[in-house]
Amino acid sequence: MKYRMRPGLVVASALLGAGLVTTSAASAAPATSAQGTAPACVKRDVIKHRKYVKVANNCSETMHLKVVIDWGNDSPCLTYQPGEQWEWNWGRGSYGKVVTC
């Protein structure tokens, strides 16, 4: 599983066997339970056969988001500022949705 953020294409090390790449603007959200599907201002580009999703926070406010993978490991719940985008790759399961958390 890989996780990359892009405002400046920052590369970091793996986290618990999943490739987690972030920038300093992202931080762990205090609550980790899913609250519901992310709003339409959160853009999702999914390529299911490559087990890849790119998510962009096009909302005017900060969002706490995670990618839900059916029958696999979800991404961590992180905080993203308006305009930030990131990528998530997974090894097992299939894309479910992006949720607020």
C-alpha positions in Angstrom: 0.0 0.0 0.0 1.4 3.4 -1.0 0.3 6.8 0.0 1.7 10.0 -1.5 0.7 13.6 -1.1 1.4 16.2 -3.8 1.7 19.7 -3.4 5.4 19.3 -3.9 5.9 15.6 -4.6 7.5 14.7 -1.3 8.8 11.2 -0.8 9.0 9.6 2.7 9.5 6.1 4.2 7.0 3.3 4.7 4.7 3.1 7.7 3.8 -0.3 9.1 4.4 -2.1 5.8 2.3 0.4 3.8 4.0 3.0 1.8 2.9 6.2 3.4 4.2 9.4 1.9 3.1 12.8 3.2 4.1 16.4 3.5 4.3 18.4 6.7 0.9 20.0 6.0 -0.8 16.6 6.7 -1.4 15.6 10.2 -3.3 12.7 11.9 -6.9 13.6 12.6 -8.0 13.2 16.3 -10.9 10.9 15.4 -10.4 7.9 13.3 -14.0 6.6 12.9 -15.6 7.2 9.5 -18.4 9.7 9.5 -19.7 9.4 6.0 -18.9 9.7 2.3 -16.7 12.7 1.5 -18.5 15.6 -0.2 -18.5 16.2 -3.9 -15.7 18.9 -3.6 -13.3 16.0 -2.8 -12.3 14.7 -6.2 -11.5 11.0 -6.7 -9.7 9.5 -9.7 -9.8 5.7 -9.4 -8.0 3.1 -11.6 -9.3 -0.1 -10.1 -7.2 -2.6 -12.1 -4.0 -0.8 -10.9 -5.4 -0.5 -7.3 -4.8 3.2 -7.4 -6.8 6.3 -6.4 -5.8 10.0 -6.5 -7.8 12.2 -4.2 -7.8 16.0 -4.2 -9.3 18.3 -1.6 -11.0 20.9 -3.8 -13.1 22.1 -0.8 -12.8 25.5 0.6 -12.1 24.1 4.1 -9.7 21.6 5.7 -10.9 18.0 5.5 -10.2 14.9 7.5 -10.3 12.0 5.0 -9.4 8.4 4.5 -9.7 5.9 1.6 -11.8 2.9 2.4 -10.7 -0.4 0.7 -13.3 -3.2 0.7 -11.7 -6.4 1.9 -8.4 -4.7 2.5 -6.5 -2.1 4.5 -7.9 1.5 4.5 -5.6 4.5 4.4 -5.0 6.3 7.6 -7.3 9.2 8.6 -5.3 12.4 7.9 -6.0 16.1 7.7 -5.7 17.9 4.3 -5.8 21.6 3.6 -7.7 23.0 0.6 -5.8 22.3 -2.7 -3.8 19.3 -1.4 -3.9 16.1 -3.3 -2.5 12.6 -2.7 -2.4 9.1 -4.0 -3.2 5.8 -2.4 -2.2 2.3 -3.7 -3.4 -0.9 -2.1 -2.4 -4.6 -2.5 -5.5 -6.5 -1.5 -9.2 -5.7 -1.9 -11.0 -3.1 -4.0 -11.7 0.6 -3.8 -14.8 1.4 -1.7 -15.0 5.1 -1.2 -13.4 8.2 0.4 -14.9 9.1 3.8 -14.6 11.9 6.3 -13.2 10.8 9.6 
